[in-house]
Each structure stands twice: as C-alpha cells, then as structure tokens.
Amino acid sequence: MTITEKIANAKKRIGELETLIKYWNDTEQCETKIVDFSIKIEKKVA
C-alpha cells in the first residue's frame, strides 16, 4: 500500500468519525435516527 493510499484511507476514516460524532450529538436532540454507511470491500491479490 502506497503512502497516497494510506492517506486516502485515513481521510475516509476521519470522515466516518466526523459523521459518527455528528450523529451522537444529534441523538441528544432526537430519539431515533438511522445512519447509512456505504461499505466497499476491495479484493487485493498479493
């Protein structure tokens, strides 16, 4: 995995964490809410 790929993965994780933080903050105001995360599975061959 190259440094560019590592940076892209880190940015993706940061975005997911920011979404979770926003969700948790919003749950204090709302009773129920659904968060939709798209999951992408990459197959890599060594």
C-alpha positions as CSV (number, residue, x, y, z in Angstrom):
1,M,0.0,0.0,0.0
2,T,1.4,3.3,-1.0
3,I,1.5,6.5,1.1
4,T,-1.2,8.0,-1.1
5,E,-3.5,5.1,-0.5
6,K,-2.8,5.3,3.3
7,I,-3.7,9.0,3.3
8,A,-6.9,8.3,1.3
9,N,-7.9,5.6,3.8
10,A,-7.1,7.9,6.7
11,K,-9.2,10.7,5.2
12,K,-12.1,8.2,4.7
13,R,-11.9,7.1,8.3
14,I,-11.8,10.7,9.5
15,G,-14.9,11.4,7.5
16,E,-16.7,8.4,9.1
17,L,-15.7,9.5,12.6
18,E,-17.0,13.0,11.9
19,T,-20.3,11.5,10.7
20,L,-20.5,9.4,13.9
21,I,-19.7,12.4,16.1
22,K,-22.4,14.4,14.4
23,Y,-24.9,11.5,14.8
24,W,-24.1,11.2,18.5
25,N,-24.6,15.0,19.0
26,D,-27.9,14.8,17.1
27,T,-29.2,11.9,19.2
28,E,-29.2,14.1,22.2
29,Q,-31.9,16.1,20.4
30,C,-33.7,13.3,18.6
31,E,-34.9,10.0,19.9
32,T,-34.2,7.8,16.8
33,K,-32.1,8.2,13.7
34,I,-30.7,5.9,11.1
35,V,-27.1,6.4,9.8
36,D,-26.4,4.9,6.4
37,F,-22.7,3.9,5.7
38,S,-21.8,2.5,2.4
39,I,-19.4,-0.4,2.7
40,K,-16.9,-1.1,0.0
41,I,-14.9,-4.3,0.1
42,E,-11.8,-4.3,-2.0
43,K,-10.2,-7.5,-3.1
44,K,-6.5,-7.4,-3.4
45,V,-4.2,-10.1,-4.7
46,A,-0.7,-10.4,-3.2
